[in-house]
Amino acid sequence: MQPESVDLTLVAQALHWFDLPRFYEEVRRVSRANALLAVVSYNLLDITPELDALVRHLYHDVVGAYWAAERRYVETGYETLPFPFERVATPAFGLRASWDLSRLLGYFQSWSAVASYRAATGQDPVEPLREQFARAWGDQSERAVSWPLTIKLGRVA
């Protein structure tokens, strides 16, 4: 990437994996005057209070010990990571979808902690909760699913 050639750098759900000093140095190198760095993350989804309680049980109690240590940065909305740029205020944003129960259970299978649990124990941590999720889901074919987004926007000087 050419020096001073970028107006916006966007990082979505990945900043916690970066070598931050090197990354921030590169952002400064490639950014034009008044360029922006946007960092987006999301944590747990929201559906209904009953389903949310089951999601949090799976997340914290069942696979909690299997999350990588860096996951804590996502849980805090990256607030504990250094961000050496002038903050720019952003409105609240969210991600929304309409899912059936199968899609929700498949989403859990994409969690790295679920894969780590399965590798360590040889068991699927989601399967024992399937019936509880089905009861809480009820007879609706689809439900609204949402994730509050955390957006850190900074002006690169």
N, C-alpha and C positions, 0 to 999 in steps of 0.2 A: 504494500500500500504506500502510495506517495505521501510525503510529508504535507501537512496542511491541506488535505484533500477531502476531509469528511465533515459533514454538517451534523450528523447524528450517529452515535454509536448506541446500539441496543443490545442488552444482555437480558435474556429471559430464562429464569429458573436455573442459572448456572454460576453466578458470581461466587458462590461459596466454594467452588472447585478451583478457582483461579489463583495463580500466584499474583496477589494484588499489587505489590509494588511494580512488578514488570508490566502487568496489564495497564495500570494507571499511567505509567511512563509511555506506553504505546498509544494510549488514548490521547495524551497530550501531544505526542509527536505527529499523529495523523490528523488531528482536529484543526479546523480553520478557526479563526477568531470567532468567539461567541457560539461555538458549536455546543451541542448538548450530549450528555451521557444519560441514557435512560436505563434503569435497572428495574426489572419487573420480577416479582415473585408471588407465589400463592401458597397457602398452606392447606388446611382441611376444607372440604366442601361442606355446604349446608343443604339440607333437604327438608326434613321435618324434625322436631325435637326428639322423637323416638328413634328415628333413623340416625340422627346426628349422634345420639348417645351410643349407639352400636358402632358407628364409625370410629368414634373416639376410643371406645373400648378396644377395638381391633388395633388402632394406631398406637395407643399408649400401653395397654395391658398385655396384649397378645404379642405384637411384634416390636414393641417399644425398644427392647434391648438390642434389636437387630438393625436399627437405623445407624448409618454412619455418623460419626461425631459432628461432621459438618452440617448435618440436618438441623442442628440447633439454630444456625443462622437463618434458615428459612422460617423456622418457628417464630423468630423475633422480627420477621420482616426485614432482615438484613440490618437492623438498627445497631447491632453490636459490631458490624464490620466497618472499618474505616472508609470514609467517603470524602475525599479531599477536594471537593468541588462545591462551588456556591450553589446551595439548594434553591430549586425553583418549585414553588407550590403547584400541586396538581389536585384536581378534584378527585373524589372517590370513584374508583372504577371496579367493575366486577366482570367475571366471566360467567355466562349462563348457558345451560344446555337443557335439552329434554331427553331423558334417558329412561329406558326400561330397566328392570332389575338385573337382567343378564348383563347389560352394559356396565352397571355399577359394580357388580361382582367381578367382571373382567377388568375393570379399572384397578381394583385392589390388587389383581395379579400383576399389574405393571409396577407396583411399589417395590423399590429396591429392598426394603426390609422384609417383604413377603418372600422375595427370592432368596435372601440371606437365611431366613427362617427355614425355608424348604431345604436349602442346601445343608444346613446344620442339623436338622432333625429328620429329614426325609418325609416330612408331612406337610400338607397344605394347611396353613393357618386359617384360611377363609372358609373352607368346606364345613367345619364344625359349626360355623355361625350362619350357614345358608338358611336354615329354617327360621332362625330368629329374624334375619333380614326379610325373608318372605312374609312372615307374619306382620312385621312392622310396615312393610311396603303396602300390604293390603291388596285389593283387587284392581287398583288403577294400573292401566297398561304402561303409562309413562308418568314421570314426575319431573318437576323443575329441579334442577341441580345448579348450585351456584358456588363460586369461589370468590371471596373478596380478594382483590389484587392489591399488592403493595407496590407502589411505584416511587422510586427515588429518582428524581430528575435533577441533574446538576449542570451548571454552565461551566464549560472547560475554558479557563482563562489562558 
